[in-house]
Amino acid sequence: MKAADFNLPDQDGNMHQLKNYAGKWLVLYFYPEDDTFGCTTEACNFSDAREVIAKLGGAEVVGISKDTVESHKKFADKYNLNFTLLSDEKHTAMKAYDSWGVMMAKRNTFIINPKGEIVKEYRGVEPNEHAAEIIKDLEQLQAAS
């Protein structure tokens, strides 16, 4: 399935679109809110695992929530996050990926291949275990491609 495009600002105010990741593996994850327990756990685990993830075909990690650019900046700085956070205040990307619930994002993740296709999706993920699960699945997906 073709991944939906998006055009959203990151924690530094720079705009990102799906095409910016063409030719790379992309781990696109949606989360409810900056600086809450589960979201912080998930973000820190992705940050800790980013180097390993990047070695898997140059894969990028991108998080999306409804929080503002300013909120993302504070969150990223507070926890030294080493990946991109996108602000989706109008919920456009969250809706396109069926990841908008009642008043907040659903905790969903999508692995998008270098051709821009969703090759794996996760619904209602467990924040503590998710980064390790992504690494394992990226290894399998890349070995099969």
N, C-alpha and C positions, 0 to 999 in steps of 0.2 A: 504494500500500500504506500502511495506517495505521501511524504510528510507535508503537513500544512506549512505554508510560509508564515513568517512573522516579521515585524519591523518594530523593535522595542529598544529602549535605552538601557544601558548597563549602569553599574554603580558609579561610573565616572561620567555619565551622560552621553557616551558614544552609542550610536545606533547599530543594531545588529539585525541581520536578516538570515534566513536559512541559507541563502546562496553564499554567505560568507564562510560556510563550513563545507562547501562542495569539495568533493575529493577526500574528505576526512570522515572518520567515524565520529558520531556525536552522541553523547549521553545527555539527553534533555530531560530534566526532572522538574516537576511541579511540586510546590510545597505550600502549606497554609500561611505561615507568618514568620518574619524575621525574629530572631532572639527569643524563641519559645523552646521549651525543652526538646521535643522531638525534632523540630526543624534544625536546632543547633547541633544536636547529635548527628543527624544525617549530613549536614553541611560539613562539620568537622571530619567526619569519616571520609567524605568525598575529598576533602582537602588533603587529608593524610594519605589517601590512595591515589591522588592525582598523578604522581610521577609514574606509578605502575600502569595506570590507565593510559597515560600519554605514550608509553612504550608499546602499547597495543595499537599499531597502525596510526599513531599520532592522534588518538582519540581525544576529543575535547569534552569537558564537563560544563554544562550550562544549567543554572537553576533559574526558575521563574516563579514569582509570586505576585500578589496584588500590591505589595508594598512599594513605596516611592523610591526614587533614585537615592534620595537622602537617607532613607532607612537602610537601603541596601549598602550604602557606603559605610554607615556606622557599624552594621552587622559584619561586613567583610573586614573592616579595620579591627574591630574588637576581637575577632577570632583568627585574624591573619589568613583569611580564606584566599586561596590561590587560583580561583577560577571565576568565571563570569556569572554575575547575577543580573537578570533582566527584570525590569519593572513593567508589569502588565496591569496598570490601574483600571483599564477599561475591560479587562478580562477577555480580550480578543483571542489571544493564543490559547488561553486556558479553555475557552469554549471550543475552539477549532480542534483541540486534542481531547475533548470530552473530559476535561480536568477541572471544571468549575462546578462547585457544589453550592450549598446554601451559604452565602456570605464569605466563602473562602475556597481556595484551591484544594482539590483532592490530591493526596500524596501518590502521584503516578509518575512513572518514568518510561521513556521511550529510547530505544537504541535505534539510531538512524545510520544507515550505511553510507559509503561515499557517493552513491548514486542518488541520495536523497529519499530513500525508501525506509519506512519503519519495518525493522526486521524482528523486533522484540518489544513487547510492552509489559509493564508491570502495573497492577492496580492495587492501591491501598498497601503500599510497601511497609516493611518493618525497618525503621530508621537505623537500628543498631547493626543489622546484618546486610543492608542493601549494597553498600560499596563492594563488599567481598563477592556478593552475588553478581554484580555487574562485571567485575574482573573475570570471574569464571565464565560467564556467558559471552563476553567479548572474545575471550580466547577461543571458545568453541565456534562462534560465528565466523571469526576470521580464518580459522583452520578449515572451515567448510566452504569458504568463498574462493 
